[in-house]
Amino acid sequence: MCRLLRKSVLVSFCAALTIGAAGPVGAAPRDDRRACWQNYSICSDGAQGVESWRTVCYSDYTACMRQPEPMQCGEADMSYCSTARSRCESRLGGREGVAHQCGDDHQVCLDAHAC
């Protein structure tokens, strides 16, 4: 059972990396930036707290955001990132050693939305 679970996590993680490597889709700046964030978010969820995997997620994110189009951060963007942080904290359940990752992810979300 544990092997099946680990294999499932690895497959999910690899799928997230593939999605993350795609980069922005060329739509409006907000859509491009949100696509970079969503790819990062999927990848970091798949990493399940493993720092070395999360580093790959962040690397893909920075490649995706290499030359982001300017945009203004709005109240909806701030709210979106706050909600994402709350979901992260709920998912991790306050586990020691990985709780700071929600704060890191929140910062990436804010950056992606030009906040």
Residue pairs with C-beta under 8 A, 6 or more apart in sequence:
9 46
9 48
12 46
13 43
13 46
13 47
13 48
13 53
15 46
16 39
16 42
16 43
16 45
16 46
16 57
17 43
17 56
17 57
17 60
19 39
19 42
19 43
20 39
20 40
20 42
20 43
20 57
20 60
20 61
20 64
21 60
21 63
22 39
23 35
23 36
23 63
23 64
24 31
24 32
24 33
24 35
24 36
24 64
24 68
25 31
25 32
25 35
26 32
27 35
29 68
29 69
29 70
29 71
30 71
30 113
32 68
32 69
33 65
33 68
33 69
33 71
33 112
33 113
33 114
34 112
34 113
35 64
36 61
36 64
36 65
36 68
36 112
37 61
37 108
37 109
37 112
37 113
39 60
39 61
39 64
40 57
40 58
40 60
40 61
40 64
40 105
40 108
40 112
41 84
41 105
41 109
43 53
43 54
43 56
43 57
43 60
43 61
44 54
44 57
44 101
44 105
45 91
46 53
47 53
47 54
47 56
47 57
49 92
49 95
49 97
49 98
49 101
54 101
54 104
58 108
61 108
61 112
65 111
65 112
68 114
70 114
71 113
71 114
72 114
73 110
73 113
73 114
73 115
77 113
77 114
77 115
78 110
78 113
78 115
80 109
80 113
81 106
81 109
81 110
81 113
81 115
82 106
84 105
84 106
84 109
85 102
85 103
85 105
85 106
85 109
88 101
88 102
88 105
88 106
89 99
89 102
92 98
92 99
92 101
92 102
